[in-house]
Amino acid sequence: MNPINPHLAPVDVPDPAALAAVQELCDLTDPYAGGPAVDELFAAAMAESHAWHAERSPFFRSLYERTSPAEPFRAPLVHANFFKRHEVLSIPRDDVHLHLTSSGTTGQKSQMFFDQWTIRSAQRMVARIFERNGWIIPDQPVNYLLYSYEPARDLKLGTSFTDNYLCDFAPARQVEYALRHTGKGHEFDPFGCVAALRRFEQDDAPVRILGFPAFLWFTLERMRAMGLPPLRLPEGSLIVLGGGWKGHTDQQIGKDELYARVTEQLGIPSERIRDTFGSVEHCIPYIECDRHRLHAPVWSRVFIRSTRTLEPLPYGETGYLHLVSPYITSVPAQSVVMGDLASLHPGEECGCELNTPWFTLHGRAGVSRNKSCAVAAAELMKGMS
C-alpha cells in the first residue's frame, strides 16, 4: 500500500452477505465504466441498499412501504433539507466513525453520520478519479493554498474535512489557509492569500489550490486592485474548486471568465483548473473533465426532477438535481433530491473521452433560510472585495 495514499486500499462493507453487490460496485476501479453489466450491478446494489435501510431505519421503512417503487433505481425521494431537521441513522450510534455538518457558524445544519465503510468508500472514489487524472504524486511535494477553514477544535464542516483530505494525494511542503481561525471564529485573509501565492511562485514546487471559488476570485480581484503583475506558478500546479457561490450570486462570474483570469494571473492552464460538486448528504465525487463538465461516476446515477411534479425530466430540461447511490450504509440517503437546479446531458455531447452523462448547475431553487457552508463563508467576505 502506498504510504502517501492509503485511500486506494481495500475497504469492506459492514455485511458482505447482505451487501455483496454494493461491495462489487464500489470496488470498480474505472470511475467512468459503463454498459449493461454495470447497469445491472448498479440496480442490484440499489436493491440491497433499500433492503439494508428498510430493515434498520424506521423512517425509511415507512417511506419505502408507502411508495413501493417498482424499479430499484426508483427509491423514495428524500430532500436534502430533511437532514437539516432530522437525525436518522441506519447504524448504532457506537458505529458512527465520523460526524460532519453542512453549514458554518449560521444557518440550519445537515447532520450527517458516517460509518467507516461509507466514508472510506467515498474517499476511495475520489482517489480513483485523482488516480485516473494523474493527480496522485507521492514523490512530489506541493505547496497548498486552501480556500477553506483553518482547522479548529470541534470544527466538523464537510468542506474543511474534504479539503484537508485532498491534501493526502501529494505531500505538503507548505499549507496556507484563506479562512484563518481567530479564536472566536474564522476570518478571510486576502492579503495572506496574495502573499502566499507570491511566495509560492518563487518556489520550485507545484501549487495546489483547493476550496471555494469565490475566495479565489476575490484574491484575483485584490491582486489586480493592488496593481500586481501576473504570477507564473510552477508547472504542474492544480486547482480543484468546490462549494459554489451560494450567498454571493450577485457577484458570481461565469466559469469561463474565472478560469481565464486564473490562467492570466496565475499561469495555470484551463485543463488544470477543475470545479467539483458534492455535499455531506451525498458524498459521491463529481469532478469536471478537461472540458469542464460534471460527469456522473460509475458509483452513482443522476436524474433531473420536475419542480412541479417531481417526475423525471428528459435530457436538456432544467429541474431539481436528484442523486442516487447505494454506497451509503450509515444514513438512508441513497436517493437525495438536492436544492440545486440542473440539467442532464448525454455523455457524447461533451466531446471528451468520458461517456457517462453530465450535468450543468443552474443555481439554487427558490430562496431559503437554510445556509450552507459556502453561505457562511461568503459572509466572512463582506467588505473585503
Phi, psi and omega per residue, in radians:
M1 nan 2.312 -3.140
N2 -1.173 2.131 -3.057
P3 -1.140 -0.432 -3.130
I4 -1.446 -0.271 -3.041
N5 -2.439 1.267 3.136
P6 -1.255 -0.127 -3.020
H7 -1.341 -0.107 3.016
L8 -1.622 -0.011 -3.119
A9 -1.204 2.700 3.116
P10 -1.039 2.592 3.064
V11 -2.496 2.419 -2.999
D12 -1.874 2.463 3.058
V13 -1.110 2.770 -3.122
P14 -1.101 -0.555 -3.105
D15 -2.400 1.712 -3.077
P16 -1.046 -0.510 -3.134
A17 -1.297 -0.769 -3.088
A18 -1.389 -0.354 -3.009
L19 -2.231 0.669 -3.087
A20 -1.109 -0.739 -3.133
A21 -1.238 -0.622 3.066
V22 -1.069 -0.775 3.101
Q23 -1.044 -0.828 -3.096
E24 -1.113 -0.729 3.135
L25 -1.101 -0.837 -3.083
C26 -1.273 -0.263 3.070
D27 -1.457 -0.150 3.128
L28 -1.052 2.286 -3.041
T29 -1.601 -0.377 3.097
D30 -1.509 1.958 -3.041
P31 -1.114 -0.308 -3.051
Y32 -2.241 0.590 3.080
A33 -1.161 2.708 3.123
G34 -2.653 -3.084 3.120
G35 2.032 2.910 -3.097
P36 -0.997 -0.720 -3.113
A37 -1.115 -0.683 3.107
V38 -1.167 -0.704 3.118
D39 -1.107 -0.709 3.104
E40 -1.122 -0.724 3.111
L41 -1.108 -0.736 3.132
F42 -1.079 -0.766 3.125
A43 -1.064 -0.749 3.123
A44 -1.116 -0.703 3.121
A45 -1.144 -0.664 3.097
M46 -1.144 -0.678 3.104
A47 -1.080 -0.733 3.088
E48 -1.112 -0.709 -3.136
S49 -1.094 -0.778 3.119
H50 -1.062 -0.765 -3.131
A51 -1.121 -0.703 3.127
W52 -1.035 -0.885 -3.078
H53 -1.289 -0.593 3.115
A54 -1.116 -0.580 3.139
E55 -1.339 -0.472 -2.976
R56 -1.968 -0.251 -3.103
S57 -2.136 1.898 3.094
P58 -0.993 -0.627 3.107
F59 -1.058 -0.899 -3.090
F60 -1.201 -0.675 3.134
R61 -1.020 -0.788 3.124
S62 -1.099 -0.751 -3.137
L63 -1.149 -0.746 -3.089
Y64 -1.175 -0.717 -3.131
E65 -1.174 -0.541 3.133
R66 -1.320 -0.590 -3.073
T67 -1.639 -0.591 3.123
S68 0.726 1.105 -3.123
P69 -1.047 2.419 -3.051
A70 -1.337 -0.475 -3.101
E71 -2.011 2.577 -3.113
P72 -1.004 -0.609 -3.140
F73 -1.183 -0.495 -2.994
R74 -1.444 1.145 3.089
A75 -1.255 2.717 3.008
P76 -0.971 2.450 -3.102
L77 -1.461 2.244 3.048
V78 -2.114 2.157 -3.140
H79 -1.330 2.522 3.139
A80 -0.992 -0.546 -3.133
N81 -1.126 -0.367 3.095
F82 -0.991 -0.668 -3.081
F83 -1.330 -0.113 3.038
K84 -1.419 -0.302 -3.070
R85 -2.063 -0.210 -3.038
H86 -2.400 2.481 2.997
E87 -1.846 1.950 -3.132
V88 -2.194 2.219 -3.107
L89 -2.184 2.655 3.027
S90 -1.970 0.262 3.119
I91 -2.394 2.762 3.023
P92 -1.120 2.612 3.131
R93 -0.986 -0.566 -3.128
D94 -1.158 -0.320 -3.139
D95 -1.606 0.022 3.120
V96 -1.236 2.099 -3.119
H97 -1.636 -0.528 -3.079
L98 -2.659 2.442 3.109
H99 -2.170 2.094 -3.139
L100 -2.176 2.684 3.058
T101 -2.099 2.837 -3.024
S102 -1.792 -0.099 -3.084
S103 -2.223 3.001 -3.106
G104 -1.619 -2.289 -3.012
T105 -1.394 -0.226 -3.134
T106 -2.289 2.870 3.062
G107 1.516 2.838 3.105
Q108 -1.261 2.552 -3.024
K109 -2.031 2.339 2.932
S110 -1.289 2.277 3.100
Q111 -1.807 1.872 -3.106
M112 -2.013 2.377 -3.058
F113 -2.101 2.400 -3.050
F114 -2.215 2.288 2.907
D115 -1.433 3.032 -3.048
Q116 -1.093 -0.713 3.136
W117 -1.028 -0.842 -3.028
T118 -1.089 -0.859 -3.068
I119 -1.261 -0.654 -3.131
R120 -1.241 -0.616 3.104
S121 -1.190 -0.654 3.084
A122 -1.135 -0.719 3.105
Q123 -1.116 -0.653 3.138
R124 -1.170 -0.564 3.067
M125 -1.090 -0.775 3.090
V126 -1.044 -0.779 -3.125
A127 -1.080 -0.683 3.114
R128 -1.062 -0.729 -3.124
I129 -1.230 -0.726 3.080
F130 -1.086 -0.705 3.126
E131 -1.097 -0.758 -3.136
R132 -1.081 -0.610 -3.126
N133 -1.496 -0.049 -3.128
G134 1.315 0.459 -3.078
W135 -1.687 0.024 3.051
I136 -1.649 1.941 -3.046
I137 -2.273 1.370 -3.030
P138 -1.141 -0.331 -3.086
D139 -1.787 0.127 -3.085
Q140 -2.169 1.795 3.077
P141 -1.096 2.556 3.101
V142 -2.293 2.789 3.016
N143 -1.712 2.298 -3.079
Y144 -1.879 2.348 2.888
L145 -2.073 1.946 -3.044
L146 -1.789 1.987 3.059
Y147 -1.479 1.134 -3.122
S148 -2.681 -2.993 -3.008
Y149 -1.427 2.253 3.012
E150 -1.077 2.366 -3.089
P151 -0.974 2.472 3.103
A152 -2.578 2.763 3.140
R153 -1.036 2.341 3.101
D154 1.246 0.178 3.088
L155 -1.342 2.068 -3.068
K156 -2.126 0.362 -3.095
L157 -1.187 2.375 -3.133
G158 -1.079 -0.655 -3.121
T159 -1.147 -0.715 3.126
S160 -1.117 -0.740 3.112
F161 -1.061 -0.791 -3.095
T162 -1.118 -0.825 -3.085
D163 -1.120 -0.673 3.093
N164 -1.204 -0.615 3.088
Y165 -1.124 -0.662 -3.134
L166 -1.139 -0.280 3.074
C167 -1.285 -0.134 -3.129
D168 -1.312 -0.203 -3.027
F169 -1.573 -0.087 3.022
A170 -2.705 2.359 -3.107
P171 -1.116 2.526 -3.068
A172 -1.574 2.275 2.938
R173 -1.552 -0.898 3.045
Q174 -2.400 2.612 3.079
V175 -2.288 2.177 3.077
E176 -2.138 2.491 3.141
Y177 -1.934 2.464 3.098
A178 -1.418 -0.570 3.138
L179 -1.816 1.709 -3.029
R180 -1.465 2.478 3.100
H181 -1.416 2.166 -3.065
T182 -1.703 -0.106 -3.016
G183 1.733 -0.396 3.113
K184 -2.141 0.111 -3.082
G185 2.660 -2.746 -3.137
H186 -2.138 2.571 -3.097
E187 -2.391 2.303 3.118
F188 -1.211 2.315 -3.070
D189 -2.075 1.439 -3.091
P190 -1.134 -0.663 -3.137
F191 -1.165 -0.627 3.077
G192 -1.117 -0.644 3.105
C193 -1.147 -0.772 3.132
V194 -1.084 -0.788 -3.133
A195 -1.083 -0.705 3.137
A196 -1.113 -0.770 -3.135
L197 -1.118 -0.708 3.124
R198 -1.156 -0.643 3.106
R199 -1.210 -0.725 -3.131
F200 -1.133 -0.533 3.140
E201 -1.071 -0.542 -3.091
Q202 -1.444 -0.144 -3.131
D203 -1.616 2.823 3.118
D204 -1.644 -0.014 -3.115
A205 -1.488 2.477 3.019
P206 -1.042 2.775 3.137
V207 -1.966 2.399 3.012
R208 -2.070 2.142 3.134
I209 -1.936 2.142 -3.063
L210 -2.236 2.538 2.970
G211 2.159 -2.703 -3.004
F212 -1.134 2.217 3.111
P213 -1.134 -0.546 -3.112
A214 -1.055 -0.694 -3.139
F215 -1.185 -0.652 3.079
L216 -1.091 -0.753 3.124
W217 -1.086 -0.770 -3.136
F218 -1.137 -0.543 3.063
T219 -1.177 -0.769 3.106
L220 -1.080 -0.704 3.100
E221 -1.123 -0.676 3.122
R222 -1.157 -0.725 3.095
M223 -1.034 -0.752 -3.139
R224 -1.167 -0.733 3.130
A225 -1.107 -0.555 3.119
M226 -1.394 -0.089 3.138
G227 1.273 0.442 -3.109
L228 -1.374 2.456 3.090
P229 -1.224 2.795 3.106
P230 -1.038 2.573 3.070
L231 -1.704 2.796 3.014
R232 -2.240 1.608 -3.130
L233 -1.193 2.659 -3.026
P234 -0.993 2.651 3.108
E235 -1.007 2.481 -3.112
G236 1.601 0.006 3.094
S237 -1.150 2.685 -3.007
L238 -2.524 2.442 3.058
I239 -2.112 2.180 3.063
V240 -2.180 1.923 -3.039
L241 -1.746 2.778 3.091
G242 -2.988 2.666 3.096
G243 1.937 -0.326 3.049
G244 1.250 -2.952 -3.075
W245 -1.989 0.256 -3.057
K246 -0.926 2.284 -3.120
G247 1.710 -0.349 3.109
H248 -2.308 0.666 -3.114
T249 -1.138 -0.398 3.111
D250 -1.195 -0.330 3.124
Q251 -1.950 0.045 -3.107
Q252 -1.171 2.429 3.061
I253 -1.958 2.888 3.138
G254 -1.197 2.690 -3.135
K255 -1.030 -0.738 -3.118
D256 -1.084 -0.707 3.135
E257 -1.164 -0.743 3.124
L258 -1.065 -0.842 -3.108
Y259 -1.115 -0.665 3.115
A260 -1.115 -0.694 3.120
R261 -1.189 -0.651 3.084
V262 -1.069 -0.807 3.133
T263 -1.106 -0.728 -3.125
E264 -1.143 -0.791 -2.981
Q265 -1.659 -0.368 -3.108
L266 -2.084 -0.214 3.080
G267 1.354 0.308 3.131
I268 -1.681 2.162 -3.097
P269 -1.176 2.751 -3.041
S270 -0.991 -0.686 -3.088
E271 -1.216 -0.187 3.085
R272 -1.779 0.264 3.071
I273 -2.093 2.058 -3.075
R274 -2.323 2.316 3.002
D275 -1.608 2.842 -3.140
T276 -2.390 2.901 3.001
F277 -2.399 2.429 3.090
G278 -3.092 3.013 3.113
S279 -2.762 2.863 3.103
V280 -1.195 -0.426 3.117
E281 -1.324 -0.371 -3.108
H282 -2.603 1.688 -2.957
C283 -1.524 0.163 3.074
I284 -1.104 2.325 -3.120
P285 -1.445 2.204 2.986
Y286 -1.967 1.909 -3.033
I287 -2.119 2.300 -3.084
E288 -0.999 2.539 2.945
C289 -1.368 -3.103 -3.098
D290 -1.250 -0.118 3.013
R291 -1.802 0.174 2.997
H292 1.194 0.710 3.008
R293 -1.975 2.479 -3.107
L294 -1.574 1.620 -3.132
H295 -1.433 2.535 3.062
A296 -1.321 2.253 3.055
P297 -1.341 2.978 -3.039
V298 -1.100 -0.381 -3.048
W299 -1.520 0.059 -3.121
S300 -2.486 2.926 2.975
R301 -2.304 2.522 -3.077
V302 -2.065 2.335 3.073
F303 -2.275 2.790 3.038
I304 -2.064 2.257 -3.072
R305 -1.938 2.448 3.098
S306 -1.034 2.363 3.095
T307 -1.250 -0.226 -3.125
R308 -1.742 -0.753 -3.039
T309 -2.018 -0.223 -3.045
L310 1.171 0.174 3.042
E311 -1.285 2.618 3.133
P312 -1.147 2.493 -3.118
L313 -1.868 2.706 3.114
P314 -1.322 3.004 3.089
Y315 -0.913 2.460 3.012
G316 1.584 -0.307 -3.125
E317 -1.601 2.625 -3.054
T318 -1.704 2.362 3.090
G319 -2.906 -2.882 3.122
Y320 -1.194 2.445 3.072
L321 -1.383 2.151 -3.114
H322 -2.064 2.089 -3.036
L323 -2.022 2.332 -3.040
V324 -2.261 2.293 3.033
S325 -2.805 2.418 3.141
P326 -1.530 0.089 -2.993
Y327 -1.137 -0.521 -2.940
I328 -1.499 2.178 3.104
T329 -1.916 -0.201 -3.015
S330 -1.502 -0.536 -3.063
V331 -2.440 2.483 3.132
P332 -1.306 1.157 -3.124
A333 -2.074 0.666 -3.124
Q334 -1.441 -0.116 -3.139
S335 -2.561 1.656 -2.970
V336 -2.072 2.258 3.011
V337 -1.644 2.102 -3.088
M338 -1.510 2.926 3.064
G339 -1.498 0.176 -3.112
D340 -1.650 2.481 2.982
L341 -1.600 2.399 -3.072
A342 -2.681 2.933 2.993
S343 -2.298 2.584 -3.089
L344 -1.901 2.527 -3.072
H345 -2.387 2.573 3.136
P346 -1.189 2.605 -3.056
G347 -0.972 -0.663 -3.065
E348 -1.191 -0.298 3.116
E349 -1.280 -0.235 -3.129
C350 -1.353 -0.840 -3.105
G351 1.650 -0.057 3.067
C352 -1.509 -3.027 -3.087
E353 -1.420 -0.132 -3.131
L354 -1.521 2.463 -3.072
N355 -1.877 -0.074 -3.106
T356 -1.377 2.697 3.107
P357 -1.030 2.721 3.128
W358 -2.347 2.722 -3.103
F359 -2.185 2.692 3.078
T360 -2.023 2.301 3.111
L361 -1.497 2.457 -3.132
H362 -2.144 0.376 3.105
G363 1.811 -3.106 -3.131
R364 -1.576 2.616 3.127
A365 -1.455 2.150 3.035
G366 1.226 -2.949 3.097
V367 -2.053 2.170 -3.054
S368 -2.239 2.608 3.033
R369 -1.423 -0.154 -3.111
N370 -1.356 1.966 -3.063
K371 -1.738 2.350 3.100
S372 -1.556 3.135 3.113
C373 -1.106 -0.543 3.120
A374 -1.180 -0.631 3.107
V375 -1.127 -0.836 -3.138
A376 -1.065 -0.684 3.117
A377 -1.166 -0.690 -3.117
A378 -1.093 -0.553 3.133
E379 -1.100 -0.462 3.123
L380 -1.260 -0.266 -3.089
M381 -1.569 -0.147 -3.057
K382 -0.998 2.237 3.133
G383 1.422 0.046 -3.078
M384 -1.882 -0.086 -3.123
S385 -1.552 nan nan
